[in-house]
Amino acid sequence: QLENQLEEMSNKLKHQASEFEEHDSEQREIYSKLQVESKIQVENSKKSLEELNVQLEKTRRELAEKSQEVSRLQDSIDSEAKLHAARIREIQVEFQVEREKQNSELNSLKSEFEQKKNSWKSQQDNLEASFQVEIENWKKKE
């Protein structure tokens, strides 16, 4: 009977070992498939990362070029603004000189006019006085 029990236990162990080997084989197959899929995903990720790095470098270069272009344009605008500011200052100086010249001429004309006006007024007063004397003389004669 002991032999039968040993035989049964031996058969059970053999059966369990067989199931274990079968299960182990399935696990190894699954692990192998997962490894292959993982390698594929890693390779795809590497390719995607490389493509992104290429695109990033391209974008950086484009950004640097645009930045340089903006700097050139800003320098050009600054230069133009300085030229315009200088021309505006020149025009302001010319305008100021012309205004002072015209004011001087106007003051001179005003002074000349005042002198002539005073002279005419004096002549008018003299003529009126002389005329008054003539009238007085004429009245006395009559």
C-alpha positions in Angstrom: 0.0 0.0 0.0 2.9 2.3 0.7 4.2 1.7 -2.7 0.8 2.6 -4.2 0.8 5.8 -2.2 4.4 6.6 -3.3 3.4 5.8 -6.9 0.3 8.0 -6.6 2.4 10.8 -5.1 5.0 10.3 -7.8 2.4 10.5 -10.5 0.9 13.6 -8.9 4.3 15.2 -8.7 5.0 14.3 -12.3 1.6 15.7 -13.3 2.3 18.9 -11.4 5.8 19.1 -12.9 4.3 18.7 -16.3 1.7 21.4 -15.6 4.5 23.6 -14.2 6.6 23.1 -17.3 3.6 23.8 -19.5 2.8 27.0 -17.5 6.5 27.9 -17.4 6.7 27.5 -21.2 3.6 29.7 -21.7 5.1 32.3 -19.3 8.4 32.3 -21.3 6.5 32.7 -24.5 4.5 35.6 -23.1 7.7 37.1 -21.7 9.5 36.7 -25.1 6.6 38.4 -26.9 6.6 41.2 -24.4 10.3 41.6 -24.9 9.9 41.9 -28.6 7.0 44.4 -28.3 9.0 46.4 -25.8 12.0 46.5 -28.1 9.8 47.6 -31.0 8.2 50.3 -28.8 11.7 51.5 -27.6 12.9 51.7 -31.3 9.7 53.6 -32.3 10.2 55.9 -29.3 13.8 56.5 -30.3 12.8 57.3 -33.9 10.1 59.7 -32.7 12.5 61.3 -30.3 15.1 61.7 -33.1 12.5 63.2 -35.4 11.4 65.6 -32.7 15.0 66.6 -32.1 15.5 67.3 -35.8 12.3 69.4 -35.8 13.4 71.2 -32.6 16.8 72.0 -34.2 15.1 73.2 -37.4 12.8 75.4 -35.3 15.7 76.8 -33.3 17.5 77.7 -36.5 14.4 79.4 -37.9 13.9 81.2 -34.7 17.5 82.4 -34.7 17.2 83.6 -38.3 13.9 85.4 -37.5 15.5 86.9 -34.4 18.4 88.2 -36.5 16.0 89.6 -39.1 14.0 91.4 -36.3 17.3 92.8 -35.0 18.2 94.1 -38.5 14.8 95.6 -39.0 14.9 97.2 -35.6 18.4 98.6 -36.4 17.1 99.9 -39.7 14.1 101.5 -38.0 16.3 103.1 -35.3 18.6 104.5 -38.0 15.7 105.9 -40.0 14.2 107.4 -36.8 17.5 109.1 -36.0 17.7 110.5 -39.5 14.1 111.8 -39.3 14.8 113.3 -35.8 17.9 115.0 -37.1 15.9 116.4 -40.1 13.1 117.6 -37.8 15.7 119.4 -35.6 17.2 121.0 -38.8 13.7 122.2 -39.9 13.0 123.5 -36.4 16.2 125.5 -36.4 15.5 126.8 -39.9 12.0 127.7 -38.8 13.2 129.5 -35.7 15.8 131.4 -37.7 13.2 132.4 -40.3 10.7 133.4 -37.5 13.4 135.6 -35.8 14.2 137.1 -39.2 10.5 137.9 -39.9 10.0 139.2 -36.4 13.0 141.5 -36.8 11.7 142.7 -40.2 8.2 143.2 -38.7 9.7 145.2 -35.7 11.7 147.3 -38.1 8.6 148.0 -40.2 6.6 148.8 -37.1 9.3 151.2 -36.0 9.5 152.8 -39.4 5.7 153.0 -39.5 5.6 154.7 -36.1 8.3 157.2 -37.2 6.3 158.0 -40.4 3.1 158.2 -38.4 4.6 160.6 -35.9 6.2 162.6 -38.7 2.9 162.8 -40.6 1.1 163.7 -37.3 3.6 166.4 -36.7 3.2 167.7 -40.3 -0.5 167.6 -39.9 -0.4 169.5 -36.7 2.0 172.1 -38.3 -0.3 172.4 -41.3 -3.4 172.8 -39.0 -1.6 175.4 -36.9 -0.4 177.2 -40.1 -3.9 177.0 -41.5 -5.3 178.3 -38.3 -2.9 181.3 -38.4 -3.9 181.9 -42.0 -7.6 181.9 -41.0 -6.9 184.3 -38.1 -5.0 186.6 -40.5 -7.7 186.5 -43.1 -10.3 187.2 -40.4 -8.3 190.2 -39.3 -8.0 191.5 -42.8 -11.7 191.5 -43.2 
